[in-house]
Amino acid sequence: MPQVTDRIGGRGDKKRLPGHKEEDARPRTDGARADEFQPKILIFACNWCSYAGADLAGVSRVQMPPDCQVVRVMCSGRVEPELVISALCRGMDGVLVLGCHPGECHYTQGNYYARRRALLLKELLPYVGIEPERFQLKWVSASEGGKFAEVVQEMVEGVRRLGPVGAEWG
Ligand code: FES
């Protein structure tokens, strides 16, 4: 099981999206102002499709938001709901799980399990005081570098509208 605590860093964490270099993140061209809230997003990416998609986005030098960290997992079905909640409770503003398209999971049904869990998790999150929009599950294949960038950007914009996680907790 991946250890979230090993992967989450502060805003100064130097981990980057695969294929991206430090200078790729700056200057900002994603429309965000320098003084605007920059959400920290944790991305669990399936090794076989979505991580390769992230790599393709990096190799294609697609501009990405700076505060996104990718954790490579073997399958989207490996991401337990506890990991998502743990990440959100430890300071990530949003969690994005990316997997192979339905019918293309390398372990046959992993992404179907992930989809079922995602529905339950979205129901559960309000009970722990977290907006369900802070968690998303999407499908990105190895050839969809552009889609990877779009999905991440959509996530960042959605979470930016919500503000920092836990702001309402006092
Ligand atoms: S191997 Fe990619 S979602 Fe299962």
Backbone and ligand atoms as CSV (ligand in chain L), in Angstrom:
chain,resi,resn,atom,element,x,y,z
A,1,MET,N,N,0.847,-1.188,0.000
A,1,MET,CA,C,0.000,0.000,0.000
A,1,MET,C,C,0.887,1.244,0.000
A,2,PRO,N,N,0.662,2.223,-0.896
A,2,PRO,CA,C,1.479,3.425,-0.913
A,2,PRO,C,C,1.330,4.204,0.386
A,3,GLN,N,N,2.390,4.819,0.824
A,3,GLN,CA,C,2.372,5.600,2.053
A,3,GLN,C,C,2.195,7.079,1.714
A,4,VAL,N,N,1.004,7.583,1.994
A,4,VAL,CA,C,0.725,8.972,1.660
A,4,VAL,C,C,1.684,9.904,2.381
A,5,THR,N,N,2.007,9.571,3.623
A,5,THR,CA,C,2.848,10.478,4.404
A,5,THR,C,C,4.214,10.668,3.766
A,6,ASP,N,N,4.664,9.676,2.989
A,6,ASP,CA,C,5.964,9.811,2.327
A,6,ASP,C,C,5.884,10.742,1.126
A,7,ARG,N,N,4.686,10.910,0.639
A,7,ARG,CA,C,4.549,11.611,-0.640
A,7,ARG,C,C,4.111,13.060,-0.489
A,8,ILE,N,N,3.488,13.383,0.608
A,8,ILE,CA,C,2.941,14.721,0.733
A,8,ILE,C,C,3.994,15.649,1.301
A,9,GLY,N,N,4.215,16.718,0.616
A,9,GLY,CA,C,5.158,17.708,1.100
A,9,GLY,C,C,4.465,19.027,1.302
A,10,GLY,N,N,5.181,19.986,1.795
A,10,GLY,CA,C,4.627,21.321,1.950
A,10,GLY,C,C,4.624,22.024,0.609
A,11,ARG,N,N,4.298,23.279,0.622
A,11,ARG,CA,C,4.240,24.011,-0.642
A,11,ARG,C,C,5.628,24.141,-1.261
A,12,GLY,N,N,6.652,23.943,-0.468
A,12,GLY,CA,C,7.997,24.039,-1.006
A,12,GLY,C,C,8.521,22.728,-1.547
A,13,ASP,N,N,7.695,21.682,-1.520
A,13,ASP,CA,C,8.132,20.376,-1.994
A,13,ASP,C,C,8.542,20.459,-3.457
A,14,LYS,N,N,9.666,19.847,-3.767
A,14,LYS,CA,C,10.215,19.971,-5.119
A,14,LYS,C,C,9.757,18.861,-6.050
A,15,LYS,N,N,8.918,17.922,-5.574
A,15,LYS,CA,C,8.453,16.865,-6.464
A,15,LYS,C,C,7.593,17.479,-7.562
A,16,ARG,N,N,7.744,16.996,-8.759
A,16,ARG,CA,C,7.035,17.541,-9.904
A,16,ARG,C,C,6.306,16.437,-10.638
A,17,LEU,N,N,5.436,16.839,-11.532
A,17,LEU,CA,C,4.784,15.868,-12.391
A,17,LEU,C,C,5.838,15.163,-13.234
A,18,PRO,N,N,5.597,13.903,-13.598
A,18,PRO,CA,C,6.586,13.194,-14.391
A,18,PRO,C,C,6.851,13.931,-15.698
A,19,GLY,N,N,8.105,14.012,-16.064
A,19,GLY,CA,C,8.474,14.675,-17.306
A,19,GLY,C,C,8.559,16.182,-17.216
A,20,HIS,N,N,8.120,16.753,-16.100
A,20,HIS,CA,C,8.161,18.203,-15.945
A,20,HIS,C,C,9.401,18.619,-15.177
A,21,LYS,N,N,9.924,19.763,-15.546
A,21,LYS,CA,C,11.049,20.322,-14.826
A,21,LYS,C,C,10.564,21.532,-14.038
A,22,GLU,N,N,11.381,21.958,-13.099
A,22,GLU,CA,C,11.039,23.103,-12.257
A,22,GLU,C,C,10.637,24.308,-13.105
A,23,GLU,N,N,11.413,24.596,-14.153
A,23,GLU,CA,C,11.153,25.805,-14.937
A,23,GLU,C,C,9.867,25.702,-15.763
A,24,ASP,N,N,9.350,24.454,-15.948
A,24,ASP,CA,C,8.107,24.297,-16.703
A,24,ASP,C,C,6.924,24.918,-15.965
A,25,ALA,N,N,7.034,24.988,-14.646
A,25,ALA,CA,C,5.914,25.478,-13.856
A,25,ALA,C,C,5.832,27.007,-13.862
A,26,ARG,N,N,6.862,27.680,-14.291
A,26,ARG,CA,C,6.878,29.125,-14.254
A,26,ARG,C,C,7.400,29.665,-15.579
A,27,PRO,N,N,6.947,30.803,-16.071
A,27,PRO,CA,C,5.935,31.633,-15.454
A,27,PRO,C,C,4.544,31.057,-15.641
A,28,ARG,N,N,3.588,31.519,-14.838
A,28,ARG,CA,C,2.234,31.013,-14.898
A,28,ARG,C,C,1.590,31.411,-16.216
A,29,THR,N,N,0.969,30.458,-16.882
A,29,THR,CA,C,0.205,30.783,-18.088
A,29,THR,C,C,-1.181,30.156,-18.002
A,30,ASP,N,N,-1.560,29.689,-16.791
A,30,ASP,CA,C,-2.852,29.019,-16.668
A,30,ASP,C,C,-3.953,29.993,-16.260
A,31,GLY,N,N,-3.657,31.276,-16.347
A,31,GLY,CA,C,-4.675,32.270,-16.045
A,31,GLY,C,C,-4.774,32.626,-14.586
A,32,ALA,N,N,-4.029,31.929,-13.708
A,32,ALA,CA,C,-4.106,32.227,-12.281
A,32,ALA,C,C,-3.200,33.409,-11.949
A,33,ARG,N,N,-3.672,34.267,-11.062
A,33,ARG,CA,C,-2.842,35.378,-10.615
A,33,ARG,C,C,-1.817,34.855,-9.616
A,34,ALA,N,N,-0.712,35.572,-9.508
A,34,ALA,CA,C,0.367,35.130,-8.615
A,34,ALA,C,C,-0.100,35.089,-7.162
A,35,ASP,N,N,-1.026,36.010,-6.789
A,35,ASP,CA,C,-1.467,36.077,-5.393
A,35,ASP,C,C,-2.691,35.190,-5.135
A,36,GLU,N,N,-3.137,34.467,-6.150
A,36,GLU,CA,C,-4.336,33.634,-6.023
A,36,GLU,C,C,-4.015,32.351,-5.260
A,37,PHE,N,N,-5.025,31.820,-4.546
A,37,PHE,CA,C,-4.855,30.564,-3.822
A,37,PHE,C,C,-4.457,29.469,-4.801
A,38,GLN,N,N,-3.368,28.791,-4.492
A,38,GLN,CA,C,-2.875,27.721,-5.366
A,38,GLN,C,C,-3.087,26.382,-4.659
A,39,PRO,N,N,-4.135,25.642,-5.044
A,39,PRO,CA,C,-4.448,24.398,-4.325
A,39,PRO,C,C,-3.354,23.351,-4.485
A,40,LYS,N,N,-3.165,22.591,-3.422
A,40,LYS,CA,C,-2.261,21.436,-3.483
A,40,LYS,C,C,-3.105,20.219,-3.874
A,41,ILE,N,N,-2.758,19.605,-4.970
A,41,ILE,CA,C,-3.525,18.471,-5.480
A,41,ILE,C,C,-2.637,17.229,-5.485
A,42,LEU,N,N,-3.166,16.165,-4.916
A,42,LEU,CA,C,-2.469,14.873,-4.953
A,42,LEU,C,C,-3.120,14.027,-6.037
A,43,ILE,N,N,-2.305,13.513,-6.932
A,43,ILE,CA,C,-2.816,12.726,-8.059
A,43,ILE,C,C,-2.307,11.292,-7.933
A,44,PHE,N,N,-3.234,10.353,-7.797
A,44,PHE,CA,C,-2.865,8.940,-7.865
A,44,PHE,C,C,-3.069,8.518,-9.315
A,45,ALA,N,N,-1.991,8.116,-9.972
A,45,ALA,CA,C,-2.076,7.785,-11.391
A,45,ALA,C,C,-1.706,6.322,-11.609
A,46,CYS,N,N,-2.583,5.636,-12.317
A,46,CYS,CA,C,-2.324,4.235,-12.662
A,46,CYS,C,C,-1.075,4.130,-13.539
A,47,ASN,N,N,-0.216,3.231,-13.186
A,47,ASN,CA,C,1.068,3.049,-13.877
A,47,ASN,C,C,0.912,2.813,-15.380
A,48,TRP,N,N,-0.109,2.081,-15.766
A,48,TRP,CA,C,-0.185,1.581,-17.135
A,48,TRP,C,C,-0.757,2.574,-18.114
A,49,CYS,N,N,-1.615,3.472,-17.653
A,49,CYS,CA,C,-2.237,4.423,-18.580
A,49,CYS,C,C,-1.982,5.870,-18.150
A,50,SER,N,N,-2.527,6.233,-17.017
A,50,SER,CA,C,-2.555,7.646,-16.651
A,50,SER,C,C,-1.176,8.201,-16.341
A,51,TYR,N,N,-0.329,7.383,-15.717
A,51,TYR,CA,C,1.021,7.881,-15.433
A,51,TYR,C,C,1.764,8.125,-16.748
A,52,ALA,N,N,1.547,7.232,-17.710
A,52,ALA,CA,C,2.156,7.430,-19.026
A,52,ALA,C,C,1.565,8.675,-19.695
A,53,GLY,N,N,0.276,8.920,-19.475
A,53,GLY,CA,C,-0.354,10.139,-19.993
A,53,GLY,C,C,0.267,11.384,-19.381
A,54,ALA,N,N,0.543,11.308,-18.076
A,54,ALA,CA,C,1.202,12.432,-17.396
A,54,ALA,C,C,2.592,12.639,-17.966
A,55,ASP,N,N,3.272,11.540,-18.220
A,55,ASP,CA,C,4.613,11.607,-18.791
A,55,ASP,C,C,4.566,12.252,-20.173
A,56,LEU,N,N,3.563,11.849,-20.951
A,56,LEU,CA,C,3.424,12.414,-22.295
A,56,LEU,C,C,3.172,13.918,-22.216
A,57,ALA,N,N,2.338,14.326,-21.269
A,57,ALA,CA,C,2.077,15.759,-21.093
A,57,ALA,C,C,3.379,16.485,-20.764
A,58,GLY,N,N,4.204,15.851,-19.928
A,58,GLY,CA,C,5.479,16.468,-19.559
A,58,GLY,C,C,6.426,16.553,-20.737
A,59,VAL,N,N,6.531,15.456,-21.467
A,59,VAL,CA,C,7.430,15.420,-22.623
A,59,VAL,C,C,6.971,16.434,-23.682
A,60,SER,N,N,5.651,16.615,-23.782
A,60,SER,CA,C,5.099,17.573,-24.740
A,60,SER,C,C,5.181,19.000,-24.202
A,61,ARG,N,N,5.723,19.132,-23.003
A,61,ARG,CA,C,5.917,20.423,-22.339
A,61,ARG,C,C,4.593,21.194,-22.199
A,62,VAL,N,N,3.557,20.449,-21.858
A,62,VAL,CA,C,2.263,21.082,-21.581
A,62,VAL,C,C,2.376,21.797,-20.241
A,63,GLN,N,N,1.895,23.029,-20.202
A,63,GLN,CA,C,1.973,23.814,-18.964
A,63,GLN,C,C,1.063,23.217,-17.906
A,64,MET,N,N,1.599,23.017,-16.705
A,64,MET,CA,C,0.825,22.399,-15.630
A,64,MET,C,C,0.835,23.289,-14.399
A,65,PRO,N,N,-0.235,23.195,-13.598
A,65,PRO,CA,C,-0.224,23.927,-12.331
A,65,PRO,C,C,0.933,23.429,-11.463
A,66,PRO,N,N,1.532,24.316,-10.662
A,66,PRO,CA,C,2.755,23.941,-9.941
A,66,PRO,C,C,2.565,23.012,-8.746
A,67,ASP,N,N,1.458,23.121,-8.014
A,67,ASP,CA,C,1.362,22.397,-6.749
A,67,ASP,C,C,0.612,21.073,-6.883
A,68,CYS,N,N,0.982,20.292,-7.867
A,68,CYS,CA,C,0.380,18.973,-8.052
A,68,CYS,C,C,1.472,17.919,-7.877
A,69,GLN,N,N,1.151,16.897,-7.123
A,69,GLN,CA,C,2.119,15.819,-6.910
A,69,GLN,C,C,1.501,14.510,-7.377
A,70,VAL,N,N,2.292,13.736,-8.074
A,70,VAL,CA,C,1.784,12.474,-8.620
A,70,VAL,C,C,2.357,11.301,-7.844
A,71,VAL,N,N,1.469,10.410,-7.455
A,71,VAL,CA,C,1.875,9.136,-6.856
A,71,VAL,C,C,1.492,8.047,-7.853
A,72,ARG,N,N,2.479,7.278,-8.277
A,72,ARG,CA,C,2.203,6.207,-9.232
A,72,ARG,C,C,1.697,4.977,-8.473
A,73,VAL,N,N,0.562,4.470,-8.887
A,73,VAL,CA,C,0.025,3.237,-8.300
A,73,VAL,C,C,-0.160,2.231,-9.438
A,74,MET,N,N,-0.192,0.964,-9.113
A,74,MET,CA,C,-0.275,-0.039,-10.176
A,74,MET,C,C,-1.657,-0.070,-10.827
A,75,CYS,N,N,-2.667,0.384,-10.106
A,75,CYS,CA,C,-4.032,0.361,-10.645
A,75,CYS,C,C,-4.868,1.338,-9.824
A,76,SER,N,N,-5.848,1.971,-10.461
A,76,SER,CA,C,-6.712,2.891,-9.701
A,76,SER,C,C,-7.444,2.143,-8.584
A,77,GLY,N,N,-7.645,0.833,-8.786
A,77,GLY,CA,C,-8.313,0.028,-7.769
A,77,GLY,C,C,-7.487,-0.159,-6.510
A,78,ARG,N,N,-6.204,0.249,-6.541
A,78,ARG,CA,C,-5.345,0.122,-5.370
A,78,ARG,C,C,-5.518,1.286,-4.397
A,79,VAL,N,N,-6.222,2.321,-4.828
A,79,VAL,CA,C,-6.339,3.517,-3.981
A,79,VAL,C,C,-7.508,3.333,-3.019
A,80,GLU,N,N,-7.163,3.067,-1.793
A,80,GLU,CA,C,-8.183,2.856,-0.764
A,80,GLU,C,C,-8.807,4.198,-0.369
A,81,PRO,N,N,-10.083,4.206,-0.004
A,81,PRO,CA,C,-10.712,5.453,0.445
A,81,PRO,C,C,-9.964,6.095,1.617
A,82,GLU,N,N,-9.377,5.257,2.495
A,82,GLU,CA,C,-8.630,5.807,3.632
A,82,GLU,C,C,-7.470,6.678,3.173
A,83,LEU,N,N,-6.849,6.296,2.053
A,83,LEU,CA,C,-5.731,7.089,1.535
A,83,LEU,C,C,-6.197,8.479,1.124
A,84,VAL,N,N,-7.356,8.511,0.481
A,84,VAL,CA,C,-7.894,9.787,0.017
A,84,VAL,C,C,-8.233,10.674,1.212
A,85,ILE,N,N,-8.931,10.109,2.172
A,85,ILE,CA,C,-9.325,10.891,3.355
A,85,ILE,C,C,-8.083,11.330,4.127
A,86,SER,N,N,-7.114,10.430,4.249
A,86,SER,CA,C,-5.881,10.753,4.955
A,86,SER,C,C,-5.168,11.930,4.283
A,87,ALA,N,N,-5.101,11.900,2.964
A,87,ALA,CA,C,-4.431,12.992,2.248
A,87,ALA,C,C,-5.148,14.321,2.478
A,88,LEU,N,N,-6.487,14.291,2.420
A,88,LEU,CA,C,-7.259,15.523,2.602
A,88,LEU,C,C,-7.138,16.042,4.038
A,89,CYS,N,N,-7.051,15.124,4.976
A,89,CYS,CA,C,-6.925,15.534,6.377
A,89,CYS,C,C,-5.505,16.005,6.707
A,90,ARG,N,N,-4.560,15.680,5.852
A,90,ARG,CA,C,-3.169,16.067,6.101
A,90,ARG,C,C,-2.740,17.259,5.264
A,91,GLY,N,N,-3.697,17.945,4.676
A,91,GLY,CA,C,-3.348,19.211,4.053
A,91,GLY,C,C,-3.440,19.287,2.547
A,92,MET,N,N,-3.735,18.177,1.870
A,92,MET,CA,C,-3.945,18.300,0.431
A,92,MET,C,C,-5.321,18.937,0.228
A,93,ASP,N,N,-5.434,19.825,-0.738
A,93,ASP,CA,C,-6.711,20.500,-0.986
A,93,ASP,C,C,-7.621,19.692,-1.899
A,94,GLY,N,N,-7.056,18.757,-2.625
A,94,GLY,CA,C,-7.851,17.908,-3.503
A,94,GLY,C,C,-7.094,16.643,-3.847
A,95,VAL,N,N,-7.844,15.590,-4.142
A,95,VAL,CA,C,-7.226,14.312,-4.545
A,95,VAL,C,C,-7.880,13.860,-5.847
A,96,LEU,N,N,-7.036,13.543,-6.804
A,96,LEU,CA,C,-7.490,13.101,-8.115
A,96,LEU,C,C,-6.953,11.685,-8.338
A,97,VAL,N,N,-7.852,10.763,-8.654
A,97,VAL,CA,C,-7.437,9.398,-8.978
A,97,VAL,C,C,-7.640,9.205,-10.476
A,98,LEU,N,N,-6.597,8.796,-11.146
A,98,LEU,CA,C,-6.654,8.590,-12.599
A,98,LEU,C,C,-6.381,7.131,-12.928
A,99,GLY,N,N,-7.236,6.569,-13.770
A,99,GLY,CA,C,-7.063,5.167,-14.142
A,99,GLY,C,C,-7.314,4.940,-15.617
A,100,CYS,N,N,-7.141,3.707,-16.016
A,100,CYS,CA,C,-7.407,3.303,-17.397
A,100,CYS,C,C,-8.906,3.434,-17.687
A,101,HIS,N,N,-9.228,3.612,-18.936
A,101,HIS,CA,C,-10.635,3.679,-19.330
A,101,HIS,C,C,-11.331,2.351,-19.000
A,102,PRO,N,N,-12.640,2.407,-18.743
A,102,PRO,CA,C,-13.386,1.168,-18.474
A,102,PRO,C,C,-13.156,0.151,-19.596
A,103,GLY,N,N,-12.898,-1.081,-19.171
A,103,GLY,CA,C,-12.625,-2.137,-20.133
A,103,GLY,C,C,-11.152,-2.261,-20.481
A,104,GLU,N,N,-10.305,-1.319,-20.012
A,104,GLU,CA,C,-8.881,-1.347,-20.375
A,104,GLU,C,C,-7.968,-1.545,-19.175
A,105,CYS,N,N,-8.553,-1.806,-18.012
A,105,CYS,CA,C,-7.728,-2.005,-16.820
A,105,CYS,C,C,-6.838,-3.239,-17.018
A,106,HIS,N,N,-5.565,-3.095,-16.690
A,106,HIS,CA,C,-4.625,-4.204,-16.862
A,106,HIS,C,C,-4.878,-5.330,-15.871
A,107,TYR,N,N,-5.682,-5.054,-14.871
A,107,TYR,CA,C,-6.051,-6.095,-13.906
A,107,TYR,C,C,-7.546,-6.409,-14.040
A,108,THR,N,N,-8.077,-6.172,-15.222
A,108,THR,CA,C,-9.435,-6.511,-15.636
A,108,THR,C,C,-10.516,-5.639,-15.009
A,109,GLN,N,N,-10.575,-5.621,-13.663
A,109,GLN,CA,C,-11.710,-4.958,-13.023
A,109,GLN,C,C,-11.325,-3.871,-12.027
A,110,GLY,N,N,-10.039,-3.577,-11.919
A,110,GLY,CA,C,-9.593,-2.624,-10.887
A,110,GLY,C,C,-10.292,-1.283,-10.984
A,111,ASN,N,N,-10.444,-0.781,-12.204
A,111,ASN,CA,C,-11.076,0.540,-12.325
A,111,ASN,C,C,-12.584,0.484,-12.035
A,112,TYR,N,N,-13.184,-0.695,-12.197
A,112,TYR,CA,C,-14.599,-0.812,-11.816
A,112,TYR,C,C,-14.736,-0.743,-10.284
A,113,TYR,N,N,-13.789,-1.395,-9.597
A,113,TYR,CA,C,-13.789,-1.276,-8.129
A,113,TYR,C,C,-13.575,0.181,-7.721
A,114,ALA,N,N,-12.637,0.833,-8.426
A,114,ALA,CA,C,-12.347,2.239,-8.106
A,114,ALA,C,C,-13.595,3.098,-8.294
A,115,ARG,N,N,-14.339,2.812,-9.359
A,115,ARG,CA,C,-15.541,3.611,-9.635
A,115,ARG,C,C,-16.600,3.405,-8.551
A,116,ARG,N,N,-16.751,2.171,-8.120
A,116,ARG,CA,C,-17.728,1.919,-7.034
A,116,ARG,C,C,-17.316,2.619,-5.756
A,117,ARG,N,N,-16.009,2.513,-5.453
A,117,ARG,CA,C,-15.517,3.161,-4.232
A,117,ARG,C,C,-15.689,4.678,-4.304
A,118,ALA,N,N,-15.461,5.224,-5.506
A,118,ALA,CA,C,-15.549,6.677,-5.661
A,118,ALA,C,C,-16.959,7.161,-5.336
A,119,LEU,N,N,-17.963,6.412,-5.790
A,119,LEU,CA,C,-19.349,6.800,-5.502
A,119,LEU,C,C,-19.602,6.808,-3.996
A,120,LEU,N,N,-19.110,5.762,-3.328
A,120,LEU,CA,C,-19.300,5.688,-1.877
A,120,LEU,C,C,-18.524,6.782,-1.160
A,121,LEU,N,N,-17.309,7.015,-1.636
A,121,LEU,CA,C,-16.465,8.028,-0.991
A,121,LEU,C,C,-17.083,9.418,-1.098
A,122,LYS,N,N,-17.666,9.708,-2.250
A,122,LYS,CA,C,-18.302,11.015,-2.414
A,122,LYS,C,C,-19.486,11.180,-1.456
A,123,GLU,N,N,-20.157,10.065,-1.153
A,123,GLU,CA,C,-21.252,10.114,-0.172
A,123,GLU,C,C,-20.704,10.312,1.240
A,124,LEU,N,N,-19.537,9.721,1.482
A,124,LEU,CA,C,-18.962,9.717,2.828
A,124,LEU,C,C,-18.294,11.042,3.203
A,125,LEU,N,N,-17.653,11.681,2.236
A,125,LEU,CA,C,-16.832,12.861,2.540
A,125,LEU,C,C,-17.572,13.964,3.318
A,126,PRO,N,N,-18.830,14.281,2.960
A,126,PRO,CA,C,-19.505,15.331,3.744
A,126,PRO,C,C,-19.616,14.992,5.232
A,127,TYR,N,N,-19.660,13.686,5.562
A,127,TYR,CA,C,-19.764,13.299,6.973
A,127,TYR,C,C,-18.490,13.595,7.749
A,128,VAL,N,N,-17.360,13.724,7.039
A,128,VAL,CA,C,-16.128,14.095,7.725
A,128,VAL,C,C,-15.771,15.564,7.457
A,129,GLY,N,N,-16.756,16.312,6.955
A,129,GLY,CA,C,-16.569,17.757,6.803
A,129,GLY,C,C,-15.766,18.166,5.581
A,130,ILE,N,N,-15.755,17.326,4.567
A,130,ILE,CA,C,-14.985,17.636,3.355
A,130,ILE,C,C,-15.933,17.656,2.160
A,131,GLU,N,N,-15.829,18.707,1.363
A,131,GLU,CA,C,-16.680,18.795,0.173
A,131,GLU,C,C,-16.339,17.652,-0.793
A,132,PRO,N,N,-17.346,16.940,-1.307
A,132,PRO,CA,C,-17.066,15.804,-2.204
A,132,PRO,C,C,-16.351,16.204,-3.493
A,133,GLU,N,N,-16.465,17.479,-3.864
A,133,GLU,CA,C,-15.798,17.921,-5.094
A,133,GLU,C,C,-14.277,17.901,-4.963
A,134,ARG,N,N,-13.797,17.749,-3.753
A,134,ARG,CA,C,-12.335,17.698,-3.566
A,134,ARG,C,C,-11.749,16.357,-3.988
A,135,PHE,N,N,-12.625,15.420,-4.308
A,135,PHE,CA,C,-12.160,14.124,-4.788
A,135,PHE,C,C,-12.760,13.854,-6.160
A,136,GLN,N,N,-11.915,13.451,-7.093
A,136,GLN,CA,C,-12.401,13.129,-8.434
A,136,GLN,C,C,-11.724,11.852,-8.922
A,137,LEU,N,N,-12.465,11.081,-9.690
A,137,LEU,CA,C,-11.923,9.905,-10.369
A,137,LEU,C,C,-12.134,10.104,-11.865
A,138,LYS,N,N,-11.058,10.000,-12.639
A,138,LYS,CA,C,-11.146,10.207,-14.088
A,138,LYS,C,C,-10.346,9.135,-14.805
A,139,TRP,N,N,-10.676,8.974,-16.086
A,139,TRP,CA,C,-9.955,8.006,-16.927
A,139,TRP,C,C,-9.065,8.759,-17.899
A,140,VAL,N,N,-7.804,8.378,-17.904
A,140,VAL,CA,C,-6.838,8.982,-18.837
A,140,VAL,C,C,-5.941,7.871,-19.369
A,141,SER,N,N,-5.857,7.757,-20.680
A,141,SER,CA,C,-5.011,6.698,-21.260
A,141,SER,C,C,-3.599,7.225,-21.504
A,142,ALA,N,N,-2.718,6.315,-21.891
A,142,ALA,CA,C,-1.311,6.668,-22.099
A,142,ALA,C,C,-1.130,7.665,-23.238
A,143,SER,N,N,-2.067,7.684,-24.167
A,143,SER,CA,C,-1.922,8.585,-25.321
A,143,SER,C,C,-2.623,9.927,-25.102
A,144,GLU,N,N,-3.197,10.129,-23.908
A,144,GLU,CA,C,-4.005,11.328,-23.671
A,144,GLU,C,C,-3.278,12.338,-22.780
A,145,GLY,N,N,-2.116,12.760,-23.240
A,145,GLY,CA,C,-1.369,13.775,-22.486
A,145,GLY,C,C,-2.166,15.065,-22.354
A,146,GLY,N,N,-2.828,15.456,-23.436
A,146,GLY,CA,C,-3.629,16.682,-23.404
A,146,GLY,C,C,-4.797,16.559,-22.448
A,147,LYS,N,N,-5.429,15.375,-22.439
A,147,LYS,CA,C,-6.553,15.170,-21.521
A,147,LYS,C,C,-6.053,15.198,-20.077
A,148,PHE,N,N,-4.887,14.608,-19.838
A,148,PHE,CA,C,-4.322,14.641,-18.492
A,148,PHE,C,C,-4.223,16.102,-18.017
A,149,ALA,N,N,-3.661,16.944,-18.868
A,149,ALA,CA,C,-3.494,18.357,-18.497
A,149,ALA,C,C,-4.849,19.016,-18.247
A,150,GLU,N,N,-5.831,18.722,-19.099
A,150,GLU,CA,C,-7.169,19.316,-18.936
A,150,GLU,C,C,-7.814,18.888,-17.625
A,151,VAL,N,N,-7.723,17.599,-17.334
A,151,VAL,CA,C,-8.345,17.065,-16.118
A,151,VAL,C,C,-7.715,17.698,-14.875
A,152,VAL,N,N,-6.402,17.811,-14.892
A,152,VAL,CA,C,-5.713,18.402,-13.739
A,152,VAL,C,C,-6.100,19.870,-13.603
A,153,GLN,N,N,-6.136,20.580,-14.739
A,153,GLN,CA,C,-6.475,22.005,-14.690
A,153,GLN,C,C,-7.906,22.203,-14.183
A,154,GLU,N,N,-8.829,21.363,-14.636
A,154,GLU,CA,C,-10.223,21.444,-14.165
A,154,GLU,C,C,-10.285,21.218,-12.656
A,155,MET,N,N,-9.522,20.240,-12.199
A,155,MET,CA,C,-9.501,19.924,-10.768
A,155,MET,C,C,-8.980,21.122,-9.973
A,156,VAL,N,N,-7.885,21.694,-10.452
A,156,VAL,CA,C,-7.288,22.845,-9.758
A,156,VAL,C,C,-8.290,24.000,-9.701
A,157,GLU,N,N,-8.952,24.275,-10.811
A,157,GLU,CA,C,-9.900,25.391,-10.833
A,157,GLU,C,C,-11.088,25.130,-9.905
A,158,GLY,N,N,-11.573,23.878,-9.906
A,158,GLY,CA,C,-12.695,23.536,-9.026
A,158,GLY,C,C,-12.321,23.681,-7.558
A,159,VAL,N,N,-11.149,23.206,-7.205
A,159,VAL,CA,C,-10.718,23.283,-5.803
A,159,VAL,C,C,-10.381,24.720,-5.424
A,160,ARG,N,N,-9.869,25.472,-6.372
A,160,ARG,CA,C,-9.571,26.887,-6.084
A,160,ARG,C,C,-10.851,27.628,-5.697
A,161,ARG,N,N,-11.954,27.282,-6.355
A,161,ARG,CA,C,-13.235,27.915,-6.016
A,161,ARG,C,C,-13.665,27.552,-4.595
A,162,LEU,N,N,-13.324,26.333,-4.161
A,162,LEU,CA,C,-13.714,25.890,-2.813
A,162,LEU,C,C,-12.850,26.532,-1.741
A,163,GLY,N,N,-11.599,26.852,-2.087
A,163,GLY,CA,C,-10.667,27.394,-1.104
A,163,GLY,C,C,-9.888,26.276,-0.436
A,164,PRO,N,N,-9.011,26.652,0.527
A,164,PRO,CA,C,-8.176,25.645,1.195
A,164,PRO,C,C,-9.031,24.635,1.973
A,165,VAL,N,N,-8.564,23.402,2.006
A,165,VAL,CA,C,-9.285,22.381,2.754
A,165,VAL,C,C,-9.237,22.704,4.242
A,166,GLY,N,N,-10.346,22.487,4.887
A,166,GLY,CA,C,-10.384,22.679,6.335
A,166,GLY,C,C,-10.519,24.105,6.775
A,167,ALA,N,N,-10.697,25.044,5.848
A,167,ALA,CA,C,-10.802,26.463,6.226
A,167,ALA,C,C,-11.999,26.659,7.159
A,168,GLU,N,N,-13.035,25.851,6.904
A,168,GLU,CA,C,-14.256,25.993,7.704
A,168,GLU,C,C,-14.158,25.249,9.037
A,169,TRP,N,N,-13.070,24.484,9.244
A,169,TRP,CA,C,-12.928,23.732,10.489
A,169,TRP,C,C,-12.466,24.629,11.633
A,170,GLY,N,N,-11.986,25.826,11.266
A,170,GLY,CA,C,-11.516,26.740,12.303
A,170,GLY,C,C,-10.154,26.439,12.637
L,1,FES,S1,S,-4.453,-0.958,-14.442
L,1,FES,FE1,FE,-5.038,1.102,-14.886
L,1,FES,S2,S,-6.876,1.302,-13.745
L,1,FES,FE2,FE,-6.335,-0.774,-13.425
